[in-house]
Amino acid sequence: MNQEFDVVVAGCGVAGLSAAVSAAEKGLKVAILERATREERGGQSRYTEAYLRMKAMDQVTDDFETHLAENLGPYNDPDLMNEMSTGRDGWSHQARALAITDTEVIANFAEHVPATIKWLQGLGVKFDFLPTQFLTKTQPRLLPVGGGWALVEALAAAAEKIGVTFFYQTTARKLITDDDGVVKGLQAHQQGKGVLRLSGKVVLACGGFEGNPQMLTKYIGPRSVYLRPICKGGFYNRGEGIEMALDIGAAPSGEFGSYHAEPIDPRSGVAEASVFIFPYGILVNKQGKRFVDEAPGTVDAYYERITRQIYEQQEGIAYVILDQRVKSIPNYRLAIRTDQSAIEADSIVALAAKLQMPIEMLSETLTQYNASCKSSSQYDPLNLDGVSTEGIYPPKSNWALPIDQGPYIAYPIISANVFTFGGLKVTPEGQVVNTDGEPMPNLYAAGEVIGMYYTNYTGSTSVLKGLVFGRLAAHHLARSK
Ligand SMILES: Cc1cc2nc3c(=O)[nH]c(=O)nc-3n(C[C@H](O)[C@H](O)[C@H](O)COP(=O)(O)OP(=O)(O)OC[C@H]3O[C@@H](n4cnc5c(N)ncnc54)[C@H](O)[C@@H]3O)c2cc1C
């Protein structure tokens, strides 16, 4: 081994930093490996605003556990689910290794959120209920002031102060195991220098595989070519942490064929160039046809499902069509984060030409949609108003006003890949579980490396997952020293 530590952490986002600082606070000698430079450290965490699914500084939302539990994948075996509602000691082999997040993991996650926030406050992070980009919402969201960047900087500063050793431009490649297959350290590659071997117990916190086209194609499919990481940080996450653990027998968890979808403007290179304004217009594909109910409920609860429909369209793209009415919605600009200008035209015919869309089809779509908008007397843009279309498929369930007040406005929208869902199965303490459902000695996971989500992401839990499981892993490590 080149160097010896108690703990070697792969990844310098919120998950890795939370693990590193917590372990160092417990007196452990810690190394943290980061593929990026010091200036670009922080992965996805650096770019997120970090909405947190919390209703108070010390309380998660009422639906935090139930939403996670209700989105554990379709058609789960009822016998195994029943079995898993009892203590894990008596679980069968099948239940122990099932590729879902068990309820004890969810419960421990939720339970440790308030203490984690308090700990971060102690490190100087401030939190508040700030405005979000969702004009309508069902759940409150707490935010760190300064977003994920503030979390990364506060944690990294604490890590530097407490003596954590940072290895920048260093990519974790392989777990080092002994003859019995027990993890003993990490092998990494230092850019420009070569191989580095570090001994110690390992925390894998190096993100999902949103930056790895090969894994995206393998797990999500060839259409993933139409996806793009939502920010530059995502390109660093190439799934090595997940693969190196699977290689030595770790159990998978989470939906490998899926990811968290967010609607973005493909013309923009800024982080999270989101376009959440579609509930107030219509969405059309390249043929100029509607394909989805643009407003089935509040935007925070439905944007992911609608974005998945956009991804399914030809070339994975759609266009939101709006008229001047949108400008009378209070704070409507909050819902448009792209730095690119709207595509505008005085007539639908001219707009179709600018969008290179069949003119007759777009005109026909608008004519039919406008004719289906019957009554607008209850119109209320900031609340579900039930102002819906009649006699058209797909329907539009709220805010269905005609689109007839030019100049007309359009934005292109694709699905961004915010992060991938597939990852590793863990115990409530963040220990990686093997394919026989047993904790793997000396191996932990935190953040996106943990596979937790299926189908419908429980919004605003991913940053918390990193922060909480980083700490849980560190505390378990300290206890088992
Ligand atoms: C724009 C955006 C908006 C988001 N909005 C929200 C939100 O509002 N609320 C929410 O809860 N979640 C949100 N998310 C998701 C959330 O930010 C991430 O899931 C979370 O920050 C992941 O933390 P992490 O530490 O697991 O991964 P990351 O922060 O991505 O950190 C992974 C680190 O590992 C490094 N790395 C990768 N591979 C290796 C390797 N082989 N060796 C060494 N280092 C490696 C990377 O460089 C990076 O530093 C958002 C994400 C983005 C990008």
The ligand as an SDF file (V2000), in Angstrom:
LIG
                    3D

 53 58  0  0  0  0  0  0  0  0999 V2000
  -28.7340   20.7680  -11.1120 C   0  0  0  0  0  0  0  0  0  0  0  0
  -29.1440   19.7840  -10.0620 C   0  0  0  0  0  0  0  0  0  0  0  0
  -30.2450   20.0390   -9.2860 C   0  0  0  0  0  0  0  0  0  0  0  0
  -30.6180   19.1350   -8.2920 C   0  0  0  0  0  0  0  0  0  0  0  0
  -31.6320   19.4740   -7.4490 N   0  0  0  0  0  0  0  0  0  0  0  0
  -31.7970   18.7450   -6.3210 C   0  0  0  0  0  0  0  0  0  0  0  0
  -32.6080   19.2260   -5.2660 C   0  0  0  0  0  0  0  0  0  0  0  0
  -33.1400   20.3370   -5.3340 O   0  0  0  0  0  0  0  0  0  0  0  0
  -32.7540   18.4480   -4.1480 N   0  0  0  0  0  0  0  0  0  0  0  0
  -32.1400   17.2240   -4.0180 C   0  0  0  0  0  0  0  0  0  0  0  0
  -32.3000   16.5570   -2.9930 O   0  0  0  0  0  0  0  0  0  0  0  0
  -31.3380   16.7670   -5.0100 N   0  0  0  0  0  0  0  0  0  0  0  0
  -31.1300   17.5040   -6.1280 C   0  0  0  0  0  0  0  0  0  0  0  0
  -30.2730   17.0810   -7.0890 N   0  0  0  0  0  0  0  0  0  0  0  0
  -29.5830   15.8030   -6.8890 C   0  0  0  0  0  0  0  0  0  0  0  0
  -28.4740   15.9520   -5.8640 C   0  0  0  0  0  0  0  0  0  0  0  0
  -27.8270   17.1770   -6.0290 O   0  0  0  0  0  0  0  0  0  0  0  0
  -27.4670   14.8400   -5.9910 C   0  0  0  0  0  0  0  0  0  0  0  0
  -28.1060   13.5960   -6.0790 O   0  0  0  0  0  0  0  0  0  0  0  0
  -26.5150   14.8400   -4.7900 C   0  0  0  0  0  0  0  0  0  0  0  0
  -25.9220   16.1080   -4.6520 O   0  0  0  0  0  0  0  0  0  0  0  0
  -25.4910   13.7670   -4.9950 C   0  0  0  0  0  0  0  0  0  0  0  0
  -24.4930   13.8410   -4.0230 O   0  0  0  0  0  0  0  0  0  0  0  0
  -23.3080   12.7980   -4.0890 P   0  0  0  0  0  0  0  0  0  0  0  0
  -22.3120   13.2700   -3.1100 O   0  0  0  0  0  0  0  0  0  0  0  0
  -23.8220   11.4270   -4.0100 O   0  0  0  0  0  0  0  0  0  0  0  0
  -22.7450   12.9350   -5.5810 O   0  0  0  0  0  0  0  0  0  0  0  0
  -21.9470   14.1640   -6.2130 P   0  0  0  0  0  0  0  0  0  0  0  0
  -22.2740   15.4300   -5.5710 O   0  0  0  0  0  0  0  0  0  0  0  0
  -22.1330   14.0820   -7.6780 O   0  0  0  0  0  0  0  0  0  0  0  0
  -20.4560   13.8360   -5.8620 O   0  0  0  0  0  0  0  0  0  0  0  0
  -19.7660   12.7640   -6.4570 C   0  0  0  0  0  0  0  0  0  0  0  0
  -18.2940   13.0930   -6.4110 C   0  0  0  0  0  0  0  0  0  0  0  0
  -17.5410   11.9770   -6.7970 O   0  0  0  0  0  0  0  0  0  0  0  0
  -16.5340   12.3850   -7.7160 C   0  0  0  0  0  0  0  0  0  0  0  0
  -16.1960   11.1930   -8.4780 N   0  0  0  0  0  0  0  0  0  0  0  0
  -16.9230   10.5440   -9.4120 C   0  0  0  0  0  0  0  0  0  0  0  0
  -16.3220    9.4100   -9.7730 N   0  0  0  0  0  0  0  0  0  0  0  0
  -15.1960    9.3360   -9.0390 C   0  0  0  0  0  0  0  0  0  0  0  0
  -14.1680    8.3650   -8.9270 C   0  0  0  0  0  0  0  0  0  0  0  0
  -14.1970    7.2310   -9.6320 N   0  0  0  0  0  0  0  0  0  0  0  0
  -13.1450    8.6070   -8.0600 N   0  0  0  0  0  0  0  0  0  0  0  0
  -13.1090    9.7450   -7.3250 C   0  0  0  0  0  0  0  0  0  0  0  0
  -14.0590   10.6790   -7.3920 N   0  0  0  0  0  0  0  0  0  0  0  0
  -15.0990   10.4660   -8.2200 C   0  0  0  0  0  0  0  0  0  0  0  0
  -17.1510   13.5130   -8.4600 C   0  0  0  0  0  0  0  0  0  0  0  0
  -16.1930   14.3280   -9.0790 O   0  0  0  0  0  0  0  0  0  0  0  0
  -17.8970   14.2110   -7.3400 C   0  0  0  0  0  0  0  0  0  0  0  0
  -17.0590   15.0700   -6.6180 O   0  0  0  0  0  0  0  0  0  0  0  0
  -29.9010   17.9510   -8.1110 C   0  0  0  0  0  0  0  0  0  0  0  0
  -28.8030   17.6710   -8.9090 C   0  0  0  0  0  0  0  0  0  0  0  0
  -28.4200   18.5960   -9.8500 C   0  0  0  0  0  0  0  0  0  0  0  0
  -27.1850   18.3070  -10.6300 C   0  0  0  0  0  0  0  0  0  0  0  0
  1  2  1  0
  2  3  1  0
  2 52  2  0
  3  4  2  0
  4  5  1  0
  4 50  1  0
  5  6  2  0
  6  7  1  0
  6 13  1  0
  7  8  2  0
  7  9  1  0
  9 10  1  0
 10 11  2  0
 10 12  1  0
 12 13  2  0
 13 14  1  0
 14 15  1  0
 14 50  1  0
 15 16  1  0
 16 17  1  0
 16 18  1  0
 18 19  1  0
 18 20  1  0
 20 21  1  0
 20 22  1  0
 22 23  1  0
 23 24  1  0
 24 25  2  0
 24 26  1  0
 24 27  1  0
 27 28  1  0
 28 29  2  0
 28 30  1  0
 28 31  1  0
 31 32  1  0
 32 33  1  0
 33 34  1  0
 33 48  1  0
 34 35  1  0
 35 36  1  0
 35 46  1  0
 36 37  1  0
 36 45  1  0
 37 38  2  0
 38 39  1  0
 39 40  1  0
 39 45  2  0
 40 41  1  0
 40 42  2  0
 42 43  1  0
 43 44  2  0
 44 45  1  0
 46 47  1  0
 46 48  1  0
 48 49  1  0
 50 51  2  0
 51 52  1  0
 52 53  1  0
M  END
$$$$
